[in-house]
């Protein structure tokens, strides 16, 4: 059987339509968008059209979209940009313990080097942030709240609209990391009530190295990258024209087929969840079930064994999966997300994330369900923790 790719939360293959849209801007229309001659203005027009597509996909205005180098840069721009712009008003920021490392590491930098005070909120055993906890944590010097829209490891979709309402009652900026949510669930920034929202192209069958940050009109941030006047003076540097064009096409395709793709992925997701639970003992589904879970996310803890051993055995059988966040996969530490939802270090170490894409099918899921029980049985028989 061909390689079965089940790590779409880490990255996705570029869609053929996206590659076709990008190619002319790598070959023919290579001008600098800041140039006034025709070749440059052709590139500038392409960026404008892509900006419109990104804005339309989330219910924003074109001028509210800043193109960046990816989701991590978008997160850094939102947090540092708001923190430095508002530091004279206050230095308190609220986030959760299960955020992506791009958020948590940035908060730690602001805390350690710039004197900001960060509140890290607990979550429940399914990964939900309680809006009441946000309300209780708000202070007179709070300037920013950042809570992710959907968790990259366990698929929990947070109550962003409710949290935003609470935050806006106190006239505090609210940012959400929507890198995993875009293309998976419907998003309208006005309905949600968020001030800033992070996106990434390569999570939705677009190219790597390009993302975007939605910044509501009137929200003040300092640029993370200073220099030229690109992106309305909000992000200096010559634009990645081909990448931006690809991102625009990818988000357009994702928005057009969102409900159809989500229904298809939910069917595969539930088939995989039910198959694992029905055929393997001592497994824990991490995250919620049903509508509050990303359509493409499956995350299990297999007790008494190491997730890395499972991954290696899966790879030998042609299956690519993950043990957690792609940004921390080189770490030997257990997932901070799984620890935050109450798992022990041992249980957290035995976790696997399968993240699905529209290129997957039921035959592939059935093959995974055919081989995983045998892998788990073999590894457990060698485990000193397993008493069988």
Beta strands, then each sheet from edge to edge (+ up, - down):
strand 1: 4-5
strand 2: 65-68
strand 3: 92-96
strand 4: 117-121
strand 5: 142-146
strand 6: 173-177
strand 7: 196-200
strand 8: 211-215
strand 9: 283-285
strand 10: 297-302
strand 11: 319-320
strand 12: 351-355
sheet 1: 1+ 11+
sheet 2: 2+ 8- 7+ 6+ 5+ 3+ 4+
sheet 3: 9+ 10- 12+
end
